[in-house]
């Protein structure tokens, strides 16, 4: 039995009291309050601990609509069982939407520490697959098994409910290990204060204190602050109520709570939809270093490239896996697989044609009948083995690209289309004033990108320009021939869920001040079809469509009504890669000398493609407009780098500033060595880049040789070993490359 002194006991009690939850603190929670809070936590749980085996239905039950979807192990239908050594084991899963089979024969193993990205065009079933795993979508066939004692965290793609807690309280409310250790500490402290100083009770206090420290309890406030800061919250936001924030910011709070709960299996469905580029960068870094398993559905290629190390593509109604591939490597591997499959298919056809030619020529010959019959059997064997079947569409099909054609801009009276003069912009009163003395003149031919830090008022300015937010002071003037078109990140979420897609599109095009009653259903379906809403999708109700398909419906509405000013507020958030490209292509060629565009966006590739000629800076309550192109400094200046949002911060979230001191001779020598290495690093990196390219070229040559000698086992074995050696060289050189980049970055930071 471990012995304790009274000083140790007092020290433990006083230490915990300092942090505001000890038995001596005036804010100590009573048992009844603890029970009430525990019940509330159960109602709003982000994830569940699966610690017993259940073998009922192969799906999870419908979860509650909270910040993070609850997955309760006591709910009927959850399958926790033999995952065959994996964290998550999916076998032969089939899911339908109505009478339409969406995905079939899905098989996937998610091992401990693996980070999977689920990719594919809008509407193919990415979110449907996650829904099948969590129980929001019914499985037709198959089973999804989660290993026992696996904590699962899931954040829904749709909007979330509010909360009566502060941002900090909500974000930290699911840090269960800290909460449980804290409760045990309080219980032990109370018993000791009441006179129980037995070795057993002292040991309980010691163990609880150790567990609390191991769970990060002493640094909880700093940890929560860093995550919230990374997702874009300011220090003053921590004590604000969640209900004061918009749906997008509430989604960020839910994401913070989920990340801080630290589940062992994290399921994320489009988590970057409501994040700006700095928060996306931070999230990518966070997920890359996440020590659990991850399944991420996203159309954000930058986030995928930064965070996942395996790709699963939904295509052709099924799931194809690319183990050990980043997003860019997946694109290369996908192309290679398609070419290899077609090459093999064509070789087999040529071989079969050659055999058939022999049969046709010598089949009737008495001397060669046996040879001809042998070749007939060879052809039959090839057919039986499927060698003469065309490769599956899932392997060789090229992803269809949507197109968007915008009506030409309507004519206006004069050069100025929209103007703000001496405008004060904010919400309801002077206390919520965001922008003041705004003078903004939008002329024909302008393509304006609005840049600025989070919360500066970019979306508020857009609302004022659109006319939906009354000015607190000043005036808004619009051209008498103004035709205003707009597309926002939340437009798809505002569609009537019970309405048919085609009805919403045609109604929007025909009705309103500038509606065109001549727009036909056929014209609407043509626009929708070019965006991928073909077959019966236009006839479906909005509630039956995926999130990406809803965005395409909203985009179709936007594309059918002619305008001369287009306002776009984070338009790429709910669109997949192909639709983003279609929109940027359409905007880049639209307008000419008659139209004008204003865009708020954190999507750099999208902005580069549009080709803006004017940059508006929204910052410190002012709007500054410059007629110039975007440059790299615009992104660096207003989107804090991920290093500034956590990676280069101390535990308190404040940049560490160490005072300079005199270096010892040994330290000076070490610094000089590091300086020389940093100086020579760029040359070495260029050399490594060339060497890696050479190895990759050799691997491509080896793979071609392997295709040519497919039946020669000895040569295949030799080529495989050579390929592995080349791959190992690449891995070593990549590791050295990364080390050199770190050396250079650290040296620049220190100097």
N, C-alpha and C positions, 0 to 999 in steps of 0.2 A: 504494500500500500504506500502511495506517495505521501510524503509528509509536507505540511504547509505551515508557515509561520503566520502569525496574525498580521504582520506587516504585508505579506504577500496577498492576503485576503483583502485588506484595506486598499492596497495598490490596485488590484483588479477592479474593485467596486468604484473607486474614484476615477480610474481611467475610463471605464464605460460611461460614467456619469458625464464626463467632459464632453463626450460626443452626443449627448442629448437623448439618451434612451436608457440610462442606468436607473437602478431602483431609487437612487437619491435625487433624481431629477424630477422637477415639478410636473413635467409633461408625461410621466409614466402612465402607461395605458393599463386600465383595470382589466380583470379577466373577462368581464362582460363585454367591454369594448374590444378586447382581442377577439372574442368569439364573433362579434358583429363584423369586424374587419376581415376575419378569416372567411366568413360567409360571403362578404362582398368580393373578396379576391377569387373565391371559387366561381362566383357568377361572371366575373370578367377575366377569367384566366386566359393567358396568351397561349399556353401549351399545356399538355398533360404529361405526367410521368406514367409511362406504361410499365408497371412492375408486376403484372401477373398475366398469365397466359389465358387468352380468350379465343375461342374457336367457334364463332357464330357465323355472321354474314360477312361476305368478302368486301365490305365497304364500311365507311364511317357514317355516323348519323349526321343529319343536317345540323350544322353548328349555329350558334347564336350570332346575330349581326352586331358585333362589337368592334372595338379598335382592332383587335387581333382575334381571329376566329378561335373559339374554344374547341378543344378536342378532349372530351372528358372520357377517361377510361371506364367509367361506370355506365356510359351510354351503351345501349344495345347495338350491336352490329360492328363494333371495332374488332379488327383482327390483329391480335398480337400473338405471334407464334414463331415457328421455326423459319427464320429468314435465310437459312442455309449459310450462316456465317456473315451475311451482309447486314447492314443497318435497315435497308428497305429492299424487299424482293417482290418484283412485279412479274406475274406469269400469265400469259395468254389473255390479257385484259382486252375486252371489247366494249365500246361505249357508243350509244346512239343518241341522236337528238331528234325526238319525235320518231318518225318512221325511217329516218336516214341514219345509216351506220357511219359514224364519224371516224373512229379508229378501230382497228382490229389486230388481234394477235400481238399485242404490245408486251415485250419482255425487257426487263431492265433490272440490273443489280446495282445498288448504290452501296459501295463499300465505305468503311470508316475513313473519314478524311477526304473522300472524293467530292469534287464540286462539279455538278452537272449543269450544263446549260441546255434548255429545251428550246429549239428554234423551229421556224417554219412560218409561212405566210399567215396573215390574219384569216381566221375561220377554219383552220385545219384541225384544231382541237387541242391546242397547247393548254389553255386554261381549263378546258374540259377534262384533260388528263389529270391535272392537279385537283379539280373538283371531284373526280372519281376517287382519288386517294383520300380526300378529306370527308367525303360523304355528301357533298352538295350536289353531286351528279351520280345517278344510279349506274352501276356497272351491269352490262348484259351478261357478260361471261368473265371468267378469270378470277384471280385473287391477288390482293396486295397485302403483303405481310410485313409488319414492323417487328424488329427484334425486341424481346423483353427489356425493360429498364431503359428504353430509348425515349428521350424527351423530344417531342415534335412541336415545332413552332410554325405557324402558318398565318400569313398576312393576305387578306383578300384584296382583289384589284379594284373593287367598287368602293364608293364613298362609305364613310364610317360614321357611327353615332358619336355624340359629344360626351363630355365627362364633367363632373362637378369638382374634380380635383385640379390642382395646379399642374403646370407642365412638368415640373420636377417630380411631384408626387406620382403622377400617372406614369412617367417614364421609368421610375424606379420601383413601381408597385409589383413587378414580377421577378425581382431578384431573390428567388426563393431560398437559396442557400444562405444568403446573408440574413434573411428574415427568420429562418428557422434557427440558425445559430444565435441570433440576437434574442429570440424568445427563450432559448435554453439558458442563456446568460442571465436574463432577467429573473427567470425562475430560480436559478441557483443563488443569485444575489439576494433575492427576497428571503429564501430559506436561511441563508447565513445571517442576514440582519435580524431575523426572528430567533436566532440562537442555535441553529443547527450548524455547528462547526466540525462535524465529523469528517474523517478523511474521505469518505465516499462523496459527500456533498462538495468538498473542496476539489476533488478530482473532477466532478461534473463541471464545476465552474472553469477549471483549467482546460478541460477538453472543449467546452463550448467556446471559450475565448480563443483557443487555438484554431478551431474550425471557422470562427468569425474572421480571424485574421487571414486564414488561408483563402477564404471566399472573397477577400478584398473589402471587408466591412469598414476598415479604418479609412479606406480611400474611396468609399462609395460615392461621396459627393463629387469628387474630382472625376471619377469614371463616368458618372451620369452627365456631368457638365461637358466633358470632352465629346461624348456621343451626340448630345444635343447641339453642341457647337458645330460639329462636323456636318450635321443635317441642316444647318443654316440658322439656328436659334441664337439670339443675342443673350448676354448675361441677364439683362433686365426682363427677358421673357420667362425666366425660370419660375417666377412667382405669379405669373398671370394664369388665369383660369383657362382650361382647354376650350371652354365654350366661347371664348373671345376670338378664337381663330377660325379661319375659313376651313372648308372641307379638305383642301389640299394640305394645309398645315396640320390639321388634325391627323391626316394620314401619316405625316412625318412623325408626329408624337407616337402614333401606334407602331411605326417602324422602329423608333428608338426603344420603345418598351419591349418589343420583340427581340431586338438585338441584345439588349441588356439582360433579358431572361436567359440568354446563353443556352439555347436548346442544343441537343446533340444532333438533331436533324432539322434543318431549316428549309421550309418550302416558301418560295417567294414568287408572286405573280405580278410582273411588271412593277417592281418597286420604285423605278425611277420616273414613273409617269408624272409625279408632282414635284420632282427635284430639279433644281437648276444644275448647270454644269459643274460648279464647285462641289455641290453636295453629291453629285453622281461620281465625281472623281474620288471623293472621300469614301463613299460607299464601296466603290470598286476596290480600294486599298483595304478597307475593313474586311470585305468578303474574301479577298485573297489570303488574308492572314487568319481567317476564321478556322478554328481548330476542330470544328464538327464537320458533318456532312451537309451538302447543300444541293438543292434542286431549284434552279432559277429559270423562270420563264421570262424572257425579255426580247424586245426588238431593238434594244439599245446595244449596238455592236461594240461600242467603246466599253460599256460595262461588262459585256460578255468577255471581251478580250482581256480585261483587267482582272477578272475574278474567277473564271472557271478553268478547269483543266480536262474536262471531258464534254463532248457535245452529243446530244441526241436530237435527231431531226425527225419531225413528223412530216412525212411525204408519202404520197400514194396510199393514204389511209392506214399507214402503219408507222413503226418507229425504227429508225436506223441509228446505230450507235457508232461513235468515233472516239474510241478510248484513247486517253492521253493526248488529245488534240485541243489546242487553243482554238478560238474562233477562226483566225486566219488560217491556221493549219487545217482546220476542218474544211474550209473552202477549197484548199488545194487537194486534200485527200478525196473530197467528193468528186472533183473533176477527174482525178486519177482513176477512181473506181469506175466512173461512168465510161471513160475511154477504155479502160482495161476490159470491162464487161462487153462493150461493143466489139472490141478487137477480138476477144475470144469467140464471141458469137459469129463474127464474120469468118474467122478461121474454121470454125466447126461447119459452117455452111459450105465453105469452099471445099473442105475435106469430104463432106457428104456428097457434094456435086461431083467431085472427082470419082468417088466410089460408084455413084449412080451412073456416071458416064461409062465406067468399065462394065457395069452390069448391062447397060443398054447395048453396048457394042458386042460383048462376048457371051451374053446370057444364053443365046441359042446355040453356041458352039459346043460341040460334044467334048472337045479337048479342054475347054476352059470353063465348063459349066460349074465344076466344083469351086473354082476360084471366084466365079461370079456369085455363087450361092453364099460363099464366105463373106463377100462384101455386102450382100443383102443383110446378113446377120449383123454385120458391123453397123450398118445404117440403122437397123432396128434397135440395136443397143444404144446408139447415140440418142435416138428418139426417147427411149425408155428412161435414160439418164437425164433427159431434159436439155441436152446439149444443143438441140436444134430449136429450142424455145427462145423467143426473144427475151432479153434481160428484163427483169421486173421494172415497171414504170418508176417505182420508188428509187431505183438505182440510177437510171439513165435520164429521167425526165429533167428538163431544164425548167427552172422556176419561171412562171409566167410573169411578165412585168406589166403592171397597170399603167394606163395613160390618163391624163387629165387635160381637157381642152376647155379653157375659159373663154366666155364670150368676149369679143373685143370691147374696149372701154367706150362708154357712151360719150357724146360730145357735151362740153360744158360751155358756160358763158364766161369768157375771160380766162386768165391764167391761174388765179388763186381758187382752189377748190374748197379749202377748209382753213379756218383761222381762229386762234385764241389770242385775246388781247388783255394784258394785265390780269390774267386769270389766277385766282386762288383756288386750289383744288384740295379737297379732303372730304371727310365724312361728317355730316350733320352740324358741326360747330368748329370754332377756332381751336379747340383743344385737340382736334384730330386733323389739323391742317398739315398736309404732306408737301404740297408745292405752292409757291407763291410767285407773283410777278412773272407769270409764264407768258411769253410772247412767242407764238408758234405759227408759222405760215406754211401751209402745204400747197405746193404748186404742181402743175401738170409735169409729168416726167420724173418726179422725185421718187426714189426708192429708199425709204428711211428705215434704218435699224436702230431701235432704242436699246441702249446699253446702260448698265449701272448696277450697283450692289443690290443684294436682296433687301426688300422692304423699302427701297428708295421711292417707290411710287410709279413704276412703269405701267403696271396694269391699271392703276388708278388714273393715270394720264390717258390711257387708251379709252377708259370708260367715259372720261370727260370729252374726248374727241368724238366719240361715237354719239354722245348726247344722252347717255343713260344715267350719268352722274351730274346733277346740276352744279354749276360753279358757285362757290361761296362768294366770289367777287370777280369782276371783270365781265367780258362778253365772249360769246362763241358765235362766229359768223360762218355761214356755209353758202356755197355757190347755189344759185337758184336752180341749177341743173344737176345738183349733187345726187349721185346714186351711190349709196354706201353699202358695201358688202363686208361681211366679217366672218371670221372663223376662229373659235377659241378652243382651248384645251378641254373645256367642260361641256362644249356644245352637245357632244354625243350623249352625255349623261342626262341631258335635259329633255331628250326625246320621249314622247309618250310611249310607254312600254306596251300598251295594248293596241297601238296603231300598226297598220301594215307599213312596211318600209316604202313601197311605191306610193302609197297615199300621202305620206308625209312629204316626200320629195315633190310630187306634183302640186300639192296644196301650197307649199312654200313658193314654188315657181309661179303659180297662177295668182296668188292672193297678195295683199299688201299694197302699199302706195304705188309700187313700180312692178306689180305682177303682170304676167303675160298669159292671158287666158287661152292663147293658142298653143301653149306647150302641151304636147300630147303624151299619153302614157308611153308610146313607142320611143319618143325622144328622151324621156326620163329613163327608160330601161336601157337605152343605148349608153347614156352617161354612166349609169350604175354598172352596166356590163363591162365598160372599159376600166372600171375600178375593181372588177372582180366579183361584183354582185350579180351573178348570172343564174341561169336555170330558175329554180323556184325561190331563191333568196329574196328578190324584191317583193314576193307575195307573203313572206313570213312576217310575223309580228316582231316588233323591236325586242321584246323580252326573250325571243327565241334565237337572237343573234349573239355572236361573241362580242367582246368589247371592241376588238379591231374592226369587225363588220359594222358595228354601230357608228364608229368613226367614219367609215366609208360612206354610210348613209348621209351623215352630216356634211361630208365633203361633196357628195352629189348635190345636195340642196344648195350649197354654196356655189357650185359650178354652173347651175342652171339659170341664175338670175344675173343679168348684165349690170355692171357697175363701172364707175370711173375712179372710185377710191376703195381700196381693199385694206381692212384692218385685220391683222393676224396676231393673236396672243398665244404664244407657245403652241403653235399649230402641230408640231411634230410629236407631242407627248403621247398620243394614243394611236399613232399611225405606225405601221411596220416600215421596214427599210424601203421596200418597193414603192409604197404610197408616198413616203417622204420624198423620194427621188422624183416621182411623178409631179408632186406639188411644186417642188423647187424648179423643175424643168418648165412647168407651165408659167410660174411667176417670172422666171428669167427672161422669157420672151414676150411677156404681157406688158401692156401699158403704152409703150412707145412715147409719143409726145402728148397723148391725151389722158392717160391714167396715172395714178399715184398709189404707192404702197407704203404702209407703216407696219413694221413687224417687231414684236418682242419675242426673242428666242435666245436660248442658251445652246442651241445645236450648231456647233461650228461648221460641220460639213454642209448642213442645210444653208446656212447664211453665206458661205463661200460660193455655193452654187447659184443662189439667187442673183448676186451681183449688185449689191447696194451702192448707191452713189452719195448717200447722206448718212451721217452718224449723229444720233441724238443722245446726249449724255444726261441721264437723270441721276442727280446726286446732291445731297445736302440741301434739299428743298428747291433746287433750281433745275432748269432744263437748258442745256447749251446745244445748239444745232450747228454742225459743220458740214459743208459740202465737200466730202472726200470719201475715199474707199475705206473699208475696214482694214486694219492691220493687226499684227500679232499682239501689239501692246494693248489693244482694246480688250482682248481676252485676258491677258495677264493682269491688267489694272483693276478690273472689276470682278473677276472670278478668283477668289483666293485659292491658291494652290492647295492641294491636299496636304502638302508638307506643313503649311501654315495652319491647317485645320486638324492637327492631331499628331502627325508623324514627327513634327519637329517641336512639339510642345512638351512642357513638363507635365506632371500629373495634375497640376492645378489648371492646365489649359493656358498658361502664360509662358511666352517665350523665355527660355532660360538665358540669363545674362550673367556670365561669370566674369569676375574681375580678373584682369590680366596680372600674372605674377611672373617673377623672374624664373627662367627655365634653368634646370641643371644641365651640365655638359652632356649627360646621357640623353636628356630630353631634347636638347638642341640637335644632337646627332640623329635621333629618331625623326625629328621634324624635318631635317634636311633630306633624309632618305625618302620620306613621304612626299616632300616637295618635288624631288627628282622623279619619283614614280608618277605623280600627278602630271608633271610636265611632259613625260614621255607617253602617258596613257593614250592621248588621241592617235598618235602614230601606231601604237600597238593595237588599238581598237580597229583602225583601218585595215591593218594586217590580218587581224582575226576575222574581220568581215569577209575579206577575200578568201581566206582559208576555209571558212564555213561554206561560202558559195561553192568552192571547189569540191568540198565533201558532199554537198547537196547534189551537185552535178553528177558526181560519181555514183551516188545512191540511185539517182534517176536512171543512169546507164545500167546499173546492176539490176534494177527492177525490170528494165526492158529485156536484159539477158535472161532473167528468170522466166519471163513470159515465153521466150523462145525455146528454152530447154525444160519446159514444164514437166516432161516425162522422164527426164534424166535425174534420178534421185541424187547421185553422187555430185553432179554439177550444181544442183539446187542447194545441197548442203554446203558446198564450198562458197557459193554466192551469198547464201544467208549469213554465214560467218563473216564474210567480208563486209556485208551491209551492216551487221551489228557493230563491227569495228569502226566503220565510218560514223555511225550514229553515236557511238561512245566518244569519238573525237569531237563531234559537234557539241555534245553535252559538256565536255570539259572546257571547250573554247567558250561556250556560252556562259559558263560559270565564271571563267576568268574575265570575260567581257563585263559581266554584271559587277564583279569586284572592282574593276577599273573605273566603272562609272560611279560607284559609291565613293572611291578614293577621290575622284575629281570633284564630285559634289561636296564632299566634306571639306576638301581643301579650299574650294571657293567660299564655302560658308564661313570657314575660320578666318579667311583673308578678305 
